[in-house]
Structure formats: C-alpha cells, structure tokens
Amino acid sequence: MSTLQASRLREDPARNELVSRSLESAQQCLFNQDYGTAFVHYLLVLNLAPMLKDFARESFRFTLFKWADELDSVGRVQDLFNCFEQALELFPADEVILNSMGEHLFRMGFRDEAAGHFHKALKLKPDYPEARENFYRVANWLVERWHFLMLNDRGRNQKYQQAIQKAVERGCNTVLDIGTGTGILGMCAKKAGAAEVFACELSKTMYELACEVVTANGMKGGINILHKKSMDMEVPKDIPHRVSLVVTETVDAGLFGEGIIESLIHAWHHLLLPPQTGRVIPAGATVFGMAVESVEIRRHHRLCVSEVGGLSLGAAGQLHSPVSCTADADDSLEPYTTERLSRIPGGYTALTEPFRALDIDFNNVTELEGLSSRETQRLHLPVTQEGNLDALAVWFQLHLDQESSLSTGPQEDTCWEQAIYPIQNPNSVALRPGDQLVVDVSCRDSFLRLCSISVVRDGHEIRLDPHLSVDTQQPGTNPNPTPTASELCSALAGLQTHQSPPRETCVLECSEIALLNNRHYHQSFNQALDTLLTGLALAKENSSAVGPVNPTTDPNDDLLYFLDVSEGFSLLPLMAARHGHVKAYSSVEKSQHQDVLRRLAGANGVHERRLEFWLNQANEEDPAVLKRPSREKLWSAIVLDCVETCGLIRQRLMEKASLEGGRVFPERIVLYGMLVESDTLLLESAVQGQEPTLGFNIAPFINQFTVPVHVFLDFSTLDCRHLSESVELFVLDLMKASANYTNREVKVRATSSGRVTAVPFWYEIHLDPEVSVSTLSQDSHWKQAAVVLQPSLEVRTGDWVCLAVQLHKSSISMSARIDNEDASAGLPAVAMTTS
Ligand code: 44T
C-alpha cells in the first residue's frame, strides 16, 4: 500500500478498521479455500476503499474465478452471474474478468452475450491472446459469415439498388428497411432521394454496426435505425406514420426461414400504406425444386452401412440426422439444411428437371395470410435420370420488381446456398427414367415443407415412408388399393422400401452419422485396438505369471480399462469391449444414445457390465472427477477426439491428454497445410473494399468481425490454385503432452507464381506407428480449416516461403514471409520453440 493510500485510510478510523479487518478476513478465507466468504469480504473492502483496487486486483480476480467455478459446478448460475456483475461494477474495464465471464456465458449457451464480452475484452487489450482466441471462436455467431458474401456480391447489391432507385423515383418517398444488417439497403433508399428512411434490425451487434456504418457514410440524420424486430414496431411509437416502401432481404436459403411472411403480414397491417400507394421490394418470389443424388448428402443424413469396426449395426434402430421433413404434423426437427450444390464434395446428379414448387406475391396480404392454410399441393415429377434419391434441393427467384430478379439456383454464380431436404429412408431409393416421383409441397409454421411421398413405376405407386397415413391413391395411377410394400418390392426390382414395423428412432448430428458411415475410420481403430489390447494382455499375463497368485482376486482384476472421452456419439468403447477382458467407459450422455449403444452391445455379444457410461457416475461433490476403476490405478487406454468437425483442434485437448493413463489414442497428430490462392476464401472472410458495396463505406466496420481462421471448409472442392505441395506444419505428441513445442517455422517452396491468400490445413491422426487416419479423406466426417493471410503474399515459382506456425492452447495461427536465404541445402529449415 502506498503512503498516500495509507494516509487516506487514516482519515476515518472506524471505517479503516472495518476495511483492514475485512481485508485480513478475505486473505484468511482465501488461504482456507473458502472462496465464497473471501469474495464477500473483498467486495466489502473494495467498495469501502476503492483506492485498494490496484493492490487487491489479482487476489480479487483469483477469488472470483475460484468462487465462480464452485457456483458453476453446483449449478448456481444466477449467483455466478451476479458475482461477475458485482465484479465488473468494481472493475468495468478489466479484460480478464470480462473474458472469464464470456467463457461462462459461452459454456451456458449465451453465445451472443459471450461474444460481446470477448469483443469488449479485446477492445480493451488487443494483444490479449485468451480473449482473441475466444472472440475468433464466437465471431461467427455475432456476425454470420454470409454477411461478407452478400456484401461482396456486387451483382445482388446493384440489382437491389436499381429496384429501390426506381421505386423512389416513382414516388415511394418514405422507406422502411426490415432487417437492415449493415444498413446497405436503407442507404440505397436515402441516396436515391427518399425523404424519410427508417431501418430496423433485431441483432444487437448488427444494429450497432449499422449505426456506425450509416454515420461513417454521412447519413446519420437521414436514416433512423431501430434495434427492433419489425413485428414489434408500431405507428406512431416507432415510426411517425406508415411508409410507402418496405425493402427487405430477410430470406434464407429456404426463402421463409427468416420469417419474411410474418414480417410482411405485420408490415401490411401496421407499417405500410395500403396497396398501390404502399409496396414491397422484393415484389414476390418463385420457389423451385429438384430431386438429386449426392453421396455427400446421403452419408450425412442416414446410416448407409450395416457393419463397422466388426460391429453389426442392425440393432441400432433407425438413426437419422436432425434435419427431417415428414408428413407428421408435430415435426419439430429442422425441415432442411443448406448446401452450395455447385461445390458439394463428390458432386450431385439432377434426377428430375427443376419444378416450380410455389409462387408468392409479397404485395398481396391476403395471399400471404392464406399461405399457411393453402392446401398441400401434390406434384408428380417425371424422373429424367437414373440415380439414388438422396434429397430434394430447393432454391428461388426473388422478383425485386416487374423487371428484375435474383436467383439462388445451383447453376447461378451467386453467394447463395440451396435448401436441402434429405431423404431419410433406411434403404436407398433407386430411381430410373420413366418413374414419377410424388412430392407434397406445403407451408406450415412458416417453413416451406417438401416431402417425398412415393414413386410411381409402371402404374404402381410405392410409398417411401410406409408409416404415412396419407392416402396415396392418385388419378392416373393404379386405381386398386395401394399394394403392400412387400408386394411391390418384389415387383419393382431395384426400388426398395423399408418393410419392417416402426423401429426405435434416434437422432444424431450429421457429423455423427457421417462418422458412423466411415468404415475406414473404424477399421483403423479396430486394427490399432487389436495391437494395443493384445500387447497389454500379453504384458499382463507375463507379469502375473511371475507374481504371487491370489485365489481370492476379483475377476475384474485382469480387465483392461478403456476410457473414451470423445464428445458425441462413439462406437469405440463398444469396439474395445468386444475384444474381451476389457471394461470400456463411454462418454455418451444422452439416454437415447446410451440405449442405442446398449442395444448394439447386446446384439454384438458384449456383456452389459463391460460397457459403462462414466458421465452418469460423476459424483455430486465433484462432478468433474471421473470415478476411476477401483482396483486399477491407471486407465489402460484413453481415446481422445482431437479434431472438431469444423477442422480445428479440440479445445482443452492437451488437458484431456494428460489424464493419468497408459496409452493415449491417437498418440500423435500431424498438421499439414498448403499454400493456395483463393478468392473465394477472401470473399467469405472480409468485405473487399468499397467497390462491391456500391461505393458505400462498409468494409472497415464489418471487417472488425473478420476471423483469420476459416472453418468448415471443403478443401476438395475449394475454388483455388495450389501454390505449393502439401507440407508438414506441426506435430502434436499426445503421449507426452508437456513435451510439445508451441512455435515452429517451416519453409515451403512455391511451385507456381501467384498470391498466397490462404493456407488450408488438415490432420493425419496417428493411432499407433502403423495406423493413421486423415481428416482430408473422402469419407471423413471432418471438414478442413484454413488460415486466411492478412495481407496476402505474392510469390514466384521457386520462392521459399517461411511459415511461422503457432499453437496457443488449441488454436492455430500462422504468418508467412518470403525467405530465400539459406535454402541452398534444399531441405526445409525448421526452428522450434518449446513451451
Ligand atoms: N443467409 C443467407 C440468410 N432480421 C440471410 O438479424 C446467402 C446463408 C446465406 N430484423 C450462405 C449464404 C447465404 N426484423 O441481420 C439479419 C437479421 C435481420 C430482422 C428486424 C425482422 N423481422 C427481421 C428478420 C431478420 O435481418 C438481417 C438479414 S436476414 C437475411 C438472412 C448469402 N449461408
């Protein structure tokens, strides 16, 4: 304590007494690990004597974090956040506290709020690596990546601008931009000369961005931006009077997913002038669909294998992805997912011509209101191409006005993805020319729903989902009652249906389904497990042969303990348990998923005692401590899932790797990368100057949310030029977690001239010295990631590029420079720094 502080304290003896006693108590409690009491004492001290803040900051933070962990572990969420709020009242600009609160928020699923905290922490201290890493992980939620794509799509921006300009010139003088994003359409209206422009945006981050952007473009007074959902707006509270033009692009790949129908119905009733005087851009839309074959869609949405890793999957029941569009009324699953078909790995085949699924006029409120009560429309689509029915793909044309429209189709060169309605029949549906595919189109709870009902072949109609209660008899088809599925199955060679009674169904994530479908992955694990378990069993036999024999020993004594700490559904414990003399611990949490594993255990001859779900046993006092097998001191083997589906190393991997144990699976992962030139990656990560955004200054604002690592990349279909061979970038030894280096410089030779804009990377996962799996393989459930270099680097053929790779905790960063010196040896020079 400084003498100044000491002298100030002296001014009020009673208060000083209280402060110093409380401080002492705080320190004592801290020493006794009574963090709750220590925290209260610190709060008192710092509120009474703010001049002690600097002195006590470190211990206060430490106390807070410890206490928060305790509150967290007993589920006292509200208390936890109250503590953080009290702490932030005392230290509003403390980046460490902000970051830590962000981490708690994130873990509890409050991603937007978490991101806000990381962003604040980073603004306070731009070189704070923890906050930076955290921010990069969540920036995607705050400002979704499609904003960059849409803003970079000059064609789209220009079409909207022209339509808006025409409308304003024809007398639409008051404008509301619904879902303004960065404010671009509102600015178009203002620039076109609209007298009054209003804009609303429901996301807080986007609203704040729009305000910054509009100010920077000198339109602060000209556009009134509200942080509101349009449906919560009223005249005159939010806008003084009704407007003559609503502009909006609140549409997703499936057109209705952002709620455009509800927003427009509300706007027509409350915010817009009556039709003729009032109008909407876009004026309407036409939705198209098409049946497709795609291996990539198939392997992510339904189980395509009956056996993996020596396990028969017959007893698994019906497993499907969380994306499902059935005729069931109370179907709460997402009806579609999205893909950019032009870039889908493995390509796709169109099995029908594109068909018109729906037309909608946004300027007709009766039509909008009638949409959800429109009768289901049944379409008969001629099959034009032989192939497996894997999905219906949907896109649309947005009619901005009479003359101009935008298309989101698979053939167009746009930023748009298509909506994908996967088929989840347990058996494949082989279509051939001459067949008719029967599809129902309806519009329920604001989603367009497309459902493949049946296939008509040679006058017979065969249902794709035999549990449907709808009557499939159609004019023009066989007038006889629908034959049973099995009759038709034998009659219609090649077209199979599911014949068994309803089975247990269970939903898995798309990546979990793709993993189950990955034979090679499971085979590799099986091989490595075999080697390991045989080796361990032999070693055990040898040691017990020399030791004293104890006849009372528990038979469990000679078991090998196998722990799988993978997140998500995993068959590995079951595969291990099948090897005899193994007790396997699975980290699968959901009871439905545990049931599937239990059924599979039963059907594959694994005794139920040999498979346990360790997360069930976490004890009350300390849920984080895993109950170890009582006899055995160590795990014989621990399995880690090192790489997340998105292509990043799993967070806290090294902490998991240092669990006491014998063998760690995998033992080593090797990171590979390649220099590439890819404009696509640039367009997806940052707005490229003012040119695409019609001269408006938007880039510097939204680009604050640029992240240097692009995830969920498909390197196999990325539009890019390879500027080098692939090169080993980093090795992570999981058996010796502490021995890893954190920085490495790798030299790589440019094989072509060009501009290095990115370094895509992937992993070779070494299970043992002989067996490895690559996250780049065709049937992998992993995607890849790429570091986008800022700025990019010009190279000429033969140049040596020095890549400095850094691994901080589990996040990778890279920088590149040309380094043509010392390359004479011909071998890549490598420098490493250990942690
Ligand atoms: N993504 C397209 C969907 N909003 C576009 O908060 C295409 C996805 C996409 N604000 C790859 C490529 C693409 N009142 O900021 C959002 C949203 C806001 C509203 C106020 C309302 N009623 C709403 C409704 C939405 O509007 C903004 C635009 S939504 C556009 C969605 C490039 N993946």
Boltz pocket constraint, residues with backbone or C-beta under 6 A from the ligand:
constraints:
  - pocket:
      binder: B
      contacts: [[A, 146], [A, 147], [A, 149], [A, 150], [A, 178], [A, 179], [A, 180], [A, 181], [A, 200], [A, 201], [A, 202], [A, 203], [A, 206], [A, 228], [A, 229], [A, 230], [A, 231], [A, 249], [A, 250], [A, 251], [A, 252], [A, 253], [A, 258], [A, 259], [A, 263], [A, 415], [A, 416], [A, 417]]
      max_distance: 6.0
